[in-house]
Amino acid sequence: MKIRDLFVAFAYTLVPLGLAAWIAFSLGFVFVNGSYALSVLSDPFGWGWNLFGTADAAWTPFAPQLLSFLQVGVLSVGLMFAVNTAYRSARQFYADHRGAFTAMLPVAGLLTLITGVFMVLYLG
C-alpha cells in the first residue's frame, strides 16, 4: 500500500462536502434574492419592459428565518456522505472493519472541522 494511493482515495471525500458547501452557500442567494429575479426576468435590460407583468414586483426575501436551518441541514448531510465515502475508501485498503474505521478517523475529524468552519462562516 502506497501513501499516494491512500491520499488519492481519501481526496474523494472532499467532493460531497464541497458540493454541500456550495449548495448551502447558494441557498443564501436564492432565499434572499429570489423574488428580485421576477422583476429582472420581466425587464432584463432595464428599458421599462414588463414582459411577464412582474417588473414592479416588490423585493421581499423568501423565508429568511429558515435559511440557517437549511444550511445546517445541507452541511450535515454533506458531512455524512463525506464520512461514508471516507469509510468506503478505507475499506479498499483494509479488509476488516476496525482497521478501516481507525484509518478513516483522522479524515473524519478533518471533515468535521471543515464543516464546522463552514457553519461558522455561513451562520455568523
N, C-alpha and C positions, 0 to 999 in steps of 0.2 A: 504494500500500500504506500503510495507516494503522497506526500503532504499536498502537492499540487492538485491531485485528483480530489482529495478531501476538501480543499479550499474551493475548487470549482463546484463541487456538489453542494456545498453549503451556500454558495453565492446565489443559488436559485431561490433561497428563502427570502431574498430581498424583493423578488418580483411581486408576490401577493401583498407584502407590506407596502411597497411603493405604490401599487395600484390603489390600495385602500387609502393611503395618504393623499393621493391625487383626487380621489372621489370625495373625501372629506373636505379637502380644500375647495373643490369646485362647488360643493353644496352651499358654501357661503355666498358665492356669486349668484347661484340660481335662486336661492331663497330671498336674498336681499334685493337683487336687481331684476328678477324675473318679470315683474309687472312692467318695468321700463321697456322691456323688449316688445311689448304690444304696441306701444306708440311708435317705436323705431321701425317696426315692420310696416306700419301704416304710412309712415313718412320717412323712407330710408335716407333721402338726401337732404332733408330739412327744407324742402322747397314749398311747403304748405300743402302737400298732398294729404289725402285722407282715404287711402285705398281700402282699408277694412273698417273704417269708422271708429278706429281706436286711437287716432292721433292725439286726441285731447284726454286720453285716459290718465287718471292721476297715478302718480308713483306711490305705491304702498307695498312695503316689504311683506312677503308671504310668510306668516308664522315664524317670526324670528325667535320666539321662545322655544321652538322645537329644534333649532339648529344645533345647539350644544349636545343634546341627547342623540341626535342623528350622527353627528361627527364622532362621538364617543362609541356609538354602536358600530359604525363602519370601521373605525380603527381597531376595535376589539375583534371584530370578525376577521379583519386582515391579519391581526396578530395570531389568531387561532389557525388560520390557513398557513401562515408562515412557520409556526412551530410544528404543525403537522408535516409540512414539507421538509423541515429540518430532520424530523424523526425518520421519515421515509428515505431521506438521503443518507442518514447514518446507518439505516438497515442494509444499504448496499455494501457497506464495509464491515459490518458486524452481524454475525448470524444470530446472536442471542439478544433478547430484549434489554437486558441490563447493560451490556456494552454499548448498544446503540443509544440508550437513554442517557448514559453517562457522557457519551461523546457529544450529544446534542445540547447538553445543559449550558455550556458557555455561549453557544449560539442563541439559545432561547433567552438567556439573560441579556444578551446584546439586543435582540429583537424587542424585548420588553422595555429596555432602556430607550431605544429609539422611539417606540410607541409612546412612552411617557413624555419624551421631548416634544413629539408632535402634538400631544394633548395639551401640554403647557402652551405651545405656540398658538394653537387654534382657540383654546378656551380662555387664555389670558391668565 
